[in-house]
Amino acid sequence: MVFEKVREILVDQLDVEEEAVTLEANIANDLGADSLDIVDLVMSLEEEFDTEIPDEEIENIKTVGDIVKFIEDNAQ
């Protein structure tokens, strides 16, 4: 469920094909996100999942799987 919602947000914001968004996909290298995309993505994820992603955590999030794991571990 979390993965599907994260994938939906990534497809919408990064204009990538749904098939490209896998748990192993690197957000910058595979999906083409730049630093501004990351900021927008974090804001959308925080709003969608009613959670806060601290700046130090953002640096550790490299793949779609990292996002899903963080949300599953921290969302209300």
C-alpha positions as CSV (number, residue, x, y, z in Angstrom):
1,M,0.0,0.0,0.0
2,V,2.8,2.5,0.9
3,F,4.8,1.5,-2.1
4,E,1.8,2.1,-4.4
5,K,1.2,5.6,-3.0
6,V,4.9,6.5,-3.2
7,R,5.0,5.2,-6.8
8,E,2.0,7.3,-7.7
9,I,3.6,10.4,-6.2
10,L,7.0,9.7,-8.0
11,V,5.3,9.1,-11.4
12,D,3.3,12.3,-11.0
13,Q,6.1,14.5,-9.8
14,L,9.0,13.2,-11.8
15,D,7.1,12.4,-15.0
16,V,8.5,8.8,-15.2
17,E,6.9,5.6,-16.3
18,E,5.2,3.6,-13.5
19,E,7.3,0.5,-14.5
20,A,10.5,2.5,-13.8
21,V,9.5,3.0,-10.2
22,T,10.7,-0.1,-8.3
23,L,11.9,-0.6,-4.8
24,E,15.5,-0.8,-6.1
25,A,15.3,2.4,-8.3
26,N,17.7,5.1,-7.3
27,I,15.7,8.4,-7.1
28,A,18.4,10.6,-8.6
29,N,20.3,8.2,-11.0
30,D,17.4,6.0,-12.2
31,L,14.4,8.4,-12.0
32,G,16.3,11.6,-12.8
33,A,15.4,13.7,-9.7
34,D,17.4,16.7,-9.0
35,S,17.7,18.6,-5.6
36,L,14.6,20.7,-6.3
37,D,12.6,17.5,-7.2
38,I,13.8,16.0,-3.9
39,V,12.5,18.9,-1.9
40,D,9.1,18.8,-3.7
41,L,9.0,15.0,-3.2
42,V,9.7,15.2,0.5
43,M,7.0,17.8,1.0
44,S,4.5,15.7,-0.9
45,L,5.4,12.6,1.1
46,E,5.2,14.4,4.4
47,E,1.7,15.7,3.5
48,E,0.4,12.4,2.1
49,F,1.7,10.2,5.0
50,D,1.3,12.8,7.8
51,T,4.9,12.5,8.9
52,E,8.0,14.6,9.0
53,I,11.2,13.6,7.2
54,P,14.2,15.3,9.0
55,D,16.9,16.7,6.8
56,E,19.5,14.2,8.1
57,E,17.2,11.4,7.0
58,I,16.7,12.8,3.5
59,E,20.5,12.4,2.9
60,N,20.2,8.7,3.7
61,I,17.3,8.1,1.3
62,K,18.7,7.0,-2.0
63,T,16.1,4.5,-3.4
64,V,12.4,4.1,-3.6
65,G,12.7,1.3,-1.1
66,D,14.4,3.7,1.4
67,I,11.4,6.0,1.2
68,V,8.9,3.1,1.7
69,K,10.9,1.8,4.7
70,F,11.2,5.2,6.3
71,I,7.4,5.8,5.9
72,E,6.5,2.4,7.2
73,D,8.7,2.8,10.2
74,N,7.7,6.4,11.0
75,A,4.3,7.4,9.7
76,Q,1.4,7.9,12.1
